[in-house]
Amino acid sequence: MILRVPTELNEEQIKEFQQLYFERFGEEISRDEAIEEGLSLIRLVAIVIDKSI
């Protein structure tokens, strides 16, 4: 199975990631940090899924 990993996040996804990050870690992150961390998380999950299939 080939997983399609996104290369960008839309504004809603960025804001949601910022909110989740704040709720979990108690720190606000910038838009750029949210994009970088969000895409990194997506890539990590894709690797884990790919290895388990």
Secondary structure, 3 states (H helix, E strand, C coil): CCCCCCCCCCHHHHHHHHHHHHHHHCCCCCHHHHHHHHHHHHHHHHHHHHHHC
